[in-house]
Amino acid sequence: MENPHEQQQTLLLSRIIENVQKLNEAVMEMNQRLQAANIQTMDVELVAQMFKNYQSNVLFHLEGMLQILDGEAIWLTWIATENLQEPS
């Protein structure tokens, strides 16, 4: 006598296998598209990194210039106050 559930289980198992195969194909296609998208965005990533480095360099040099200008301002203030003193 045949097991009544065996045929149902076999059908369910074959459906599961078929769905897993379809899922695998879909995941493989998605991976290919993601790889293509990653390749296309590599240039954008490179430009973003270059801009970040440029911005960092600008800030570094700007801070240096501000320190120089601050030092000159202190020097000019000292010279100006020396000249404003009454002659002895």
C-alpha positions in Angstrom: 0.0 0.0 0.0 1.3 3.4 -1.0 1.8 6.2 1.5 -0.9 8.8 0.8 1.3 11.6 1.9 4.3 10.5 -0.2 3.0 11.8 -3.4 2.1 15.2 -1.8 5.5 15.4 -0.3 7.2 14.6 -3.6 5.1 17.3 -5.3 5.9 19.9 -2.6 9.6 19.0 -2.7 9.7 19.4 -6.5 8.0 22.8 -6.1 10.5 23.9 -3.5 13.4 22.8 -5.6 12.0 24.7 -8.6 11.4 27.8 -6.5 15.0 27.6 -5.1 16.4 27.4 -8.6 14.4 30.5 -9.7 15.6 32.3 -6.6 19.2 31.4 -7.3 18.8 32.7 -10.9 17.3 35.9 -9.6 20.1 36.4 -7.0 22.8 35.7 -9.7 21.2 38.3 -12.0 21.0 40.8 -9.1 24.7 40.3 -8.3 25.6 40.9 -12.0 23.6 44.2 -12.0 25.1 45.2 -8.7 28.6 44.6 -10.1 27.8 46.7 -13.1 26.5 49.5 -10.9 29.6 49.3 -8.8 31.8 49.6 -11.8 29.8 52.6 -13.0 30.1 54.4 -9.7 33.8 53.9 -9.3 34.5 57.2 -11.1 32.1 59.0 -8.8 33.8 57.5 -5.8 37.2 58.6 -7.1 36.1 62.1 -7.7 34.5 62.3 -4.2 37.8 61.1 -2.6 39.7 63.7 -4.6 37.4 66.4 -3.5 37.6 65.3 0.1 41.4 65.4 -0.1 41.3 68.8 -1.8 39.0 70.1 0.9 41.3 68.8 3.7 44.3 70.5 2.0 42.4 73.8 1.7 41.4 73.7 5.3 45.0 72.9 6.4 46.4 75.8 4.3 43.6 78.2 5.4 44.4 77.5 9.1 48.1 78.2 8.4 47.2 81.4 6.6 45.0 82.5 9.5 47.8 81.9 11.9 50.2 83.9 9.8 47.6 86.7 9.5 46.9 86.6 13.2 50.6 86.9 13.9 50.9 89.8 11.5 47.8 91.5 13.1 49.4 91.1 16.6 52.7 92.6 15.2 50.9 95.5 13.5 48.9 96.2 16.7 52.1 96.3 18.7 53.7 98.7 16.2 50.6 100.9 16.1 50.5 101.1 19.9 54.2 101.8 20.1 53.7 104.8 17.8 50.7 106.0 19.7 52.7 106.4 23.0 53.5 110.0 23.9 57.2 110.9 23.4 59.2 111.0 26.5 
